[in-house]
Amino acid sequence: MVFLIVAIFGSILTFVQSVQQLLNVQLTAFQLVQVSLLFIGILGLAITLRNALQKPQTSQLLPFYRSDKFDAHTDKDRYELEQEIFFEATFTGKLRAGYFESVLVAPDNKVHHVSDPQTLQFPKHRQRGLLQGEIRDVCSRWSTRVPIDCPLGEFTTHIGVYDSLPVDWFTEARLRGLLYWAVRKFLHKSIGILAPRPKPCVDQKTVRFSIVKRLEDGQA
């Protein structure tokens, strides 16, 4: 489509100007650039969607991820305030872009996420996990410190291995840029309403530990 327009009109901008003359609408140079960029973005989105629809449904033939063996635990079952909680996980299987993470459920039902920095360095920036392809007996250990104002009692921890759908940077930047413009322009809302990339849990293990004010002598 883009090549056809370029072949006939010479450029996208010439095509926009031709449409302007046809509709008898006068646009400024800045408006012409805006319309051209929007047109290019819409064409890019259409091409991306077309390519996605034309691709075979390989996910039905071969799974993207697989768990052959998974084990996880904490280093102790009781901790004092301000002590360090260590998590350890071992995984064998297949991942597209996987990582380890602990989901802690406190006695007051508040949920805290502790990602493994060795497999997911920047979890707040939509980064892909670093475990990719066939994985054999990979072991990782990460930790978090118990805050001084942490509620006491029993915690439930789901230590899991997660995967994420890989998207090339050019496609994601193009789609998110177009969606950001549309959301801010027409809905006057933040880009935060867009759904995050799906990150399925491939396997997990649930363990429990307690937080106490002070451990008895010999158990610290």
C-alpha positions in Angstrom: 0.0 0.0 0.0 2.8 2.5 1.0 4.8 1.5 -2.1 1.8 1.9 -4.3 1.2 5.5 -3.0 4.8 6.4 -3.4 4.9 5.0 -7.0 1.8 6.9 -8.0 2.2 10.2 -6.1 6.0 10.3 -5.4 5.6 10.6 -1.6 3.2 10.3 1.2 3.2 14.1 1.5 2.3 14.5 -2.1 -0.6 12.1 -1.6 -1.9 14.1 1.3 -1.7 17.3 -0.7 -3.6 15.7 -3.5 -6.4 14.7 -1.1 -6.4 18.2 0.3 -6.9 19.7 -3.2 -9.6 17.2 -3.9 -11.5 18.1 -0.8 -10.8 21.8 -1.3 -9.4 22.1 2.3 -6.4 24.3 3.1 -4.0 23.0 5.7 -1.0 24.6 7.2 2.5 22.9 6.8 2.3 21.8 10.4 -1.1 20.2 9.9 0.1 18.5 6.7 3.0 16.9 8.7 0.6 15.8 11.4 -1.8 14.3 8.9 1.1 12.6 7.1 2.4 11.1 10.4 -1.0 9.9 11.4 -1.5 8.3 7.9 1.8 6.5 8.2 1.0 5.3 11.7 -2.4 4.0 10.5 -0.8 2.2 7.5 1.8 0.7 9.8 -0.8 -0.6 12.2 -2.8 -2.0 9.3 0.3 -3.8 8.0 1.1 -5.2 11.4 -2.4 -6.5 11.9 -2.4 -8.0 8.4 0.9 -9.8 9.1 -0.4 -11.1 12.4 -3.5 -12.5 10.9 -1.5 -14.1 8.1 0.9 -15.9 10.4 0.0 -19.5 11.2 -1.3 -20.3 14.6 2.0 -21.9 15.8 0.9 -21.6 19.4 -1.6 -24.4 18.7 1.1 -26.7 17.3 4.0 -26.0 19.6 3.8 -24.3 23.0 6.0 -21.3 23.6 6.8 -22.4 27.1 7.1 -25.6 29.0 7.9 -26.7 32.6 9.8 -29.9 33.0 11.0 -29.3 36.6 10.5 -26.5 39.1 11.4 -26.2 42.7 11.5 -23.2 45.0 11.9 -22.4 48.7 12.9 -19.7 51.3 16.0 -20.1 53.4 14.1 -20.1 56.7 10.5 -20.3 58.0 10.8 -17.5 60.6 12.2 -14.0 60.3 12.7 -11.0 62.5 11.9 -7.5 61.5 14.7 -6.0 59.3 16.1 -9.4 58.5 16.7 -10.5 54.9 14.4 -13.1 53.3 16.1 -15.2 50.6 14.2 -16.9 47.9 15.7 -19.7 45.7 14.2 -21.3 42.5 15.4 -23.9 40.1 13.9 -24.4 36.7 14.2 -26.8 33.7 12.1 -26.3 30.6 11.4 -23.8 27.8 10.7 -20.1 28.0 10.3 -17.3 25.5 11.4 -14.5 27.8 11.1 -15.8 31.4 12.0 -14.6 34.9 11.5 -15.5 38.6 9.3 -13.6 40.9 7.9 -14.0 44.5 4.4 -12.8 45.2 4.0 -12.2 49.0 0.6 -12.1 50.6 0.8 -10.5 54.1 -1.6 -11.3 57.0 -3.5 -8.1 56.1 -3.9 -9.5 52.5 -1.7 -6.9 51.0 0.3 -8.2 48.0 4.0 -7.5 47.4 6.0 -8.5 44.3 9.7 -9.3 44.6 11.3 -9.9 41.2 14.6 -11.7 40.7 17.0 -8.9 39.5 19.2 -11.6 37.7 16.3 -12.5 35.4 14.3 -9.3 35.4 16.4 -6.2 36.0 13.8 -3.5 35.5 10.3 -4.8 36.2 8.7 -1.4 36.1 9.8 -0.7 32.5 8.0 -3.6 30.6 11.3 -5.4 30.2 11.4 -8.9 28.8 12.7 -11.7 31.0 16.2 -12.9 30.4 15.5 -16.7 30.5 15.1 -17.5 26.8 15.0 -20.8 24.9 15.7 -24.2 26.3 16.6 -23.9 30.0 18.3 -26.6 31.9 18.7 -26.6 35.7 19.0 -22.8 36.0 19.1 -21.7 39.7 18.7 -18.2 41.0 18.7 -16.7 44.5 17.3 -13.2 45.4 16.1 -11.4 48.5 14.1 -8.7 50.1 14.5 -7.0 53.5 11.7 -7.2 56.1 10.7 -3.5 56.8 10.5 -2.3 60.4 6.8 -1.6 60.1 6.0 -5.0 58.5 2.9 -6.7 60.0 3.6 -9.8 62.2 2.2 -13.2 61.5 2.2 -15.8 58.7 3.0 -14.8 55.1 2.0 -16.9 52.1 4.6 -16.7 49.2 4.0 -17.9 45.7 7.5 -18.3 44.1 7.1 -18.7 40.4 8.6 -18.7 37.0 6.9 -16.4 34.5 7.0 -15.9 30.8 6.3 -12.9 28.6 5.3 -12.4 25.0 8.2 -11.1 23.0 7.5 -8.1 20.7 10.2 -6.5 18.6 11.0 -2.9 19.7 10.0 -1.3 16.5 6.5 -2.8 16.5 6.0 -2.0 20.1 7.2 1.6 19.8 5.1 2.2 16.7 1.9 0.7 18.2 2.3 2.4 21.7 3.2 5.7 20.0 0.0 5.6 17.9 -2.1 4.5 20.9 -0.6 7.1 23.1 -1.5 9.8 20.6 -5.1 8.5 20.2 -5.7 8.2 23.9 -4.4 11.6 24.8 -6.0 13.3 21.7 -9.5 11.8 21.8 -10.1 10.4 25.3 -8.0 12.9 27.3 -6.8 10.1 29.5 -3.4 8.7 30.6 -1.7 6.0 28.6 -1.9 3.9 31.8 -5.3 2.6 30.8 -3.5 0.3 28.2 -3.3 -3.3 29.3 0.2 -4.5 30.1 1.9 -7.3 28.2 0.5 -10.7 29.3 2.9 -12.6 31.6 1.6 -16.1 32.3 2.8 -18.1 35.2 4.6 -21.2 33.9 5.0 -22.9 37.2 5.1 -22.0 40.9 5.4 -23.3 44.4 3.6 -21.9 47.5 5.6 -21.7 50.8 4.8 -20.1 54.1 6.9 -18.3 56.7 6.3 -16.2 59.7 7.4 -12.7 60.7 8.0 -12.2 64.4 9.3 -9.3 66.5 12.2 -11.2 67.9 13.4 -14.8 67.3 14.2 -16.9 70.3 17.8 -17.6 71.1 19.2 -20.3 68.8 16.7 -19.7 66.0 18.1 -16.4 64.6 
